Amino acid sequence: METATKLNNIRSKVIRIKGLRGMKQEILVERLGVSQQSISILEQSETIEDEKLEQSPQALG
Protein backbone atom coordinates (compact mmCIF):
# COMPACT_ATOMS: atom_id res chain seq x y z
CA MET A 1 0.00 0.00 0.00
CA GLU A 2 1.32 3.43 -0.93
CA THR A 3 2.39 5.70 1.96
CA ALA A 4 -0.09 8.47 1.11
CA THR A 5 -2.91 5.92 0.98
CA LYS A 6 -1.87 4.50 4.36
CA LEU A 7 -1.87 7.98 5.90
CA ASN A 8 -5.29 8.78 4.49
CA ASN A 9 -6.57 5.48 5.85
CA ILE A 10 -5.09 6.16 9.30
CA ARG A 11 -6.46 9.70 9.30
CA SER A 12 -9.91 8.41 8.34
CA LYS A 13 -9.80 5.83 11.12
CA VAL A 14 -8.80 8.39 13.74
CA ILE A 15 -11.67 10.65 12.67
CA ARG A 16 -14.13 7.72 12.59
CA ILE A 17 -13.14 6.34 16.00
CA LYS A 18 -13.27 9.81 17.49
CA GLY A 19 -16.80 10.19 16.15
CA LEU A 20 -17.95 6.73 17.26
CA ARG A 21 -16.73 7.44 20.77
CA GLY A 22 -18.41 10.84 20.79
CA MET A 23 -15.07 12.55 21.34
CA LYS A 24 -14.47 16.16 20.59
CA GLN A 25 -11.16 17.61 19.49
CA GLU A 26 -10.69 18.99 23.01
CA ILE A 27 -10.34 15.47 24.41
CA LEU A 28 -7.63 14.57 21.90
CA VAL A 29 -5.94 17.89 22.60
CA GLU A 30 -5.74 16.98 26.26
CA ARG A 31 -4.69 13.37 25.73
CA LEU A 32 -2.08 14.07 23.04
CA GLY A 33 -0.80 17.27 24.64
CA VAL A 34 -1.12 19.35 21.48
CA SER A 35 -3.12 22.38 20.41
CA GLN A 36 -6.61 22.14 18.93
CA GLN A 37 -5.15 23.55 15.73
CA SER A 38 -2.73 20.60 15.64
CA ILE A 39 -5.63 18.13 15.85
CA SER A 40 -7.46 19.96 13.09
CA ILE A 41 -4.33 19.90 10.92
CA LEU A 42 -3.81 16.20 11.70
CA GLU A 43 -7.35 15.44 10.55
CA GLN A 44 -6.77 17.29 7.27
CA SER A 45 -3.12 16.62 6.55
CA GLU A 46 -1.39 14.17 4.26
CA THR A 47 1.28 13.37 6.87
CA ILE A 48 1.44 12.59 10.56
CA GLU A 49 4.39 12.64 12.92
CA ASP A 50 5.45 9.17 14.07
CA GLU A 51 5.14 10.15 17.72
CA LYS A 52 1.54 11.36 17.30
CA LEU A 53 0.70 8.30 15.24
CA GLU A 54 1.93 6.04 18.05
CA GLN A 55 -0.02 8.04 20.68
CA SER A 56 -3.31 8.14 18.72
CA PRO A 57 -4.63 4.66 19.67
CA GLN A 58 -3.98 5.31 23.36
CA ALA A 59 -5.64 8.73 23.17
CA LEU A 60 -8.68 7.27 21.45
CA GLY A 61 -9.06 4.70 24.22
Secondary structure as UniProt FT lines:
FT   HELIX           3..20
FT   TURN            21..22
FT   HELIX           25..32
FT   HELIX           36..44
FT   HELIX           50..59
//
